[in-house]
Amino acid sequence: MDFGWNEQQEMVRDMVRSFAEDRILPGAAERDRTGAFPAGILGEMGELGLLGMMVPEEYGGAGMDVLSYLLAVEELARADASIAVTMTVTNSVCCWPILQYGTEEQKRKYLTPLASGEVLGGFMLTEPQAGSDAAALRTRFVEDGDHWVLEGSKAWITNAGVAKYFVCLATEDPALKAQGISAFILDADQPGVVVNRPEEKMGLRSSKTAMVTLEGARVPRDAMLGAQGSGFRLALATLDHSRLGIAAQAVGIAQAALEESLRYARDRQQFGRPLYRHQGIAFRLAEMDTELAAARALLWSAAWESTRPGRHSRTSARAKLHASEMCNRIVAWAVQIHGGYGFSKEYTVERLYRDARVTTVYEGTSEVQKIVISRALREVAEGL
Ligand SMILES: Cc1cc2nc3c(=O)[nH]c(=O)nc-3n(C[C@H](O)[C@H](O)[C@H](O)COP(=O)(O)OP(=O)(O)OC[C@H]3O[C@@H](n4cnc5c(N)ncnc54)[C@H](O)[C@@H]3O)c2cc1C
């Protein structure tokens, strides 16, 4: 395992950092206040190759490796976690499964516009009654001539209303549980896809999330992704990959919180000296720095693991669990270091505190990550 970055990884990190500081950070507080969707910035990100980072160049992508992608996500989240999630969803839960499981025609048809940023992507798994227990989903699909027809409700769909293509999971019969589930590439630009009012969220306020009702949504026969009945396995493998992106998002938010805290502790004086000269605060900053470095190391080792053959459920769950919990601890400490000012929208840590909260919830809650890890440990225990 080599954590020395190659030239490409270093170039990506520098490029995304300067883009995020120049183009994303200046408007982040205002977008958080208004909830305005940053379509223009996402257009520029498409031109920079950030919306199809791991898609090979032959399908219009940037053809980069997973660590370059994670470095880019961290830099985007350091500036604005809403933009980071819009980007990760397109890259990792839409482009990635199409790249892994799509036919040659599907890759050419769907990846090319997604990777160039011409259109955004998303993922429809969760339903009102099927969250952590995703195999309990009830959205049905039936055959209708040369199409599949989908009926049901999908909850909490990121990029609903702004994305065109979604990887959507549906079942031929809920009684079959996981075995009945198949994956489809759904074009949301059709009357059968009804996007409800955007959710009023605590954080990530300029990323769009909504309930989507499928009322006879039509999918061409050749837009089933993978074999019939393989959808649940495809969804789990997709989440194994995409959880790395959420861990990188958490690391980026925590990095911003640490930097804001250092700046504030340097400038704020109490009892005749800067806060960081009080050992209680200095030790807290040291803990934040250490926790962040540990989460980043766990993430990069999981990224390395993900390039090796086989499933990576345990390593990516560990990275996501640790990074998201660490992030929530760090943003809480950052608010504490800011005292009363940390409770004010005048200071960036207030936004970071709210944006961090969902990282322990989406793409599998912390409890679900522990289920994944403990299942793997049972196998380890049986082999001892
Ligand atoms: C902002 C946002 C964006 C999202 N984007 C998407 C998206 O693009 N696509 C998509 O498909 N989904 C998306 N989701 C949905 C997200 O993945 C789910 O919210 C998440 O998986 C949890 O499901 P739930 O909310 O139904 O909670 P539930 O599953 O009802 O869980 C409630 C609580 O019970 C706990 N719990 C549940 N089962 C167990 C158990 N067996 N043992 C111990 N504890 C348990 C959970 O950990 C949680 O604390 C998004 C959610 C949010 C908030």
The ligand as a MOL file (V3000), in Angstrom:
LIG
                    3D

  0  0  0     0  0            999 V3000
M  V30 BEGIN CTAB
M  V30 COUNTS 53 58 0 0 0
M  V30 BEGIN ATOM
M  V30 1 C -30.3250 13.9250 2.5140 0
M  V30 2 C -30.6010 12.4860 2.1520 0
M  V30 3 C -30.3140 12.0490 0.8740 0
M  V30 4 C -30.5790 10.7270 0.5100 0
M  V30 5 N -30.3690 10.3280 -0.7920 0
M  V30 6 C -30.7760 9.0860 -1.1860 0
M  V30 7 C -30.6990 8.7020 -2.5770 0
M  V30 8 O -30.2370 9.4610 -3.4500 0
M  V30 9 N -31.1660 7.4790 -2.9270 0
M  V30 10 C -31.6910 6.6020 -2.0250 0
M  V30 11 O -32.0940 5.5190 -2.4240 0
M  V30 12 N -31.7680 6.9450 -0.6930 0
M  V30 13 C -31.3390 8.1570 -0.2670 0
M  V30 14 N -31.4330 8.5260 1.0640 0
M  V30 15 C -32.0370 7.5960 2.0040 0
M  V30 16 C -31.0620 7.0590 3.0340 0
M  V30 17 O -30.1650 6.1610 2.4590 0
M  V30 18 C -31.9090 6.4540 4.1680 0
M  V30 19 O -32.4750 7.5510 4.8740 0
M  V30 20 C -31.1030 5.5680 5.1040 0
M  V30 21 O -30.6970 4.4060 4.4380 0
M  V30 22 C -31.8930 5.1750 6.3710 0
M  V30 23 O -33.1840 4.7440 6.0530 0
M  V30 24 P -34.4360 5.3780 6.8290 0
M  V30 25 O -34.3030 6.8520 6.7700 0
M  V30 26 O -35.6700 4.7720 6.2940 0
M  V30 27 O -34.2250 4.9640 8.3500 0
M  V30 28 P -34.6900 3.5650 9.0410 0
M  V30 29 O -34.1880 2.4180 8.2570 0
M  V30 30 O -36.1460 3.6310 9.3470 0
M  V30 31 O -33.8580 3.6340 10.3860 0
M  V30 32 C -34.2490 4.4310 11.5150 0
M  V30 33 C -33.2380 4.1760 12.6260 0
M  V30 34 O -33.2760 2.7840 13.0020 0
M  V30 35 C -31.9720 2.2190 12.8840 0
M  V30 36 N -32.1080 0.8100 12.4570 0
M  V30 37 C -32.8210 0.3210 11.4110 0
M  V30 38 N -32.6720 -1.0160 11.3330 0
M  V30 39 C -31.8260 -1.3690 12.3500 0
M  V30 40 C -31.2720 -2.6020 12.7950 0
M  V30 41 N -31.5240 -3.7630 12.1670 0
M  V30 42 N -30.4540 -2.5960 13.8670 0
M  V30 43 C -30.1500 -1.4290 14.5110 0
M  V30 44 N -30.6460 -0.2310 14.1360 0
M  V30 45 C -31.4620 -0.2010 13.0530 0
M  V30 46 C -31.2790 3.0710 11.8390 0
M  V30 47 O -29.8650 2.9470 11.9440 0
M  V30 48 C -31.7890 4.4610 12.1840 0
M  V30 49 O -31.0700 4.9670 13.2760 0
M  V30 50 C -31.1250 9.8250 1.4610 0
M  V30 51 C -31.3880 10.2760 2.7680 0
M  V30 52 C -31.1410 11.5820 3.1150 0
M  V30 53 C -31.4730 12.0390 4.5110 0
M  V30 END ATOM
M  V30 BEGIN BOND
M  V30 1 1 1 2
M  V30 2 1 2 3
M  V30 3 2 2 52
M  V30 4 2 3 4
M  V30 5 1 4 5
M  V30 6 1 4 50
M  V30 7 2 5 6
M  V30 8 1 6 7
M  V30 9 1 6 13
M  V30 10 2 7 8
M  V30 11 1 7 9
M  V30 12 1 9 10
M  V30 13 2 10 11
M  V30 14 1 10 12
M  V30 15 2 12 13
M  V30 16 1 13 14
M  V30 17 1 14 15
M  V30 18 1 14 50
M  V30 19 1 15 16
M  V30 20 1 16 17
M  V30 21 1 16 18
M  V30 22 1 18 19
M  V30 23 1 18 20
M  V30 24 1 20 21
M  V30 25 1 20 22
M  V30 26 1 22 23
M  V30 27 1 23 24
M  V30 28 2 24 25
M  V30 29 1 24 26
M  V30 30 1 24 27
M  V30 31 1 27 28
M  V30 32 2 28 29
M  V30 33 1 28 30
M  V30 34 1 28 31
M  V30 35 1 31 32
M  V30 36 1 32 33
M  V30 37 1 33 34
M  V30 38 1 33 48
M  V30 39 1 34 35
M  V30 40 1 35 36
M  V30 41 1 35 46
M  V30 42 1 36 37
M  V30 43 1 36 45
M  V30 44 2 37 38
M  V30 45 1 38 39
M  V30 46 1 39 40
M  V30 47 2 39 45
M  V30 48 1 40 41
M  V30 49 2 40 42
M  V30 50 1 42 43
M  V30 51 2 43 44
M  V30 52 1 44 45
M  V30 53 1 46 47
M  V30 54 1 46 48
M  V30 55 1 48 49
M  V30 56 2 50 51
M  V30 57 1 51 52
M  V30 58 1 52 53
M  V30 END BOND
M  V30 END CTAB
M  END
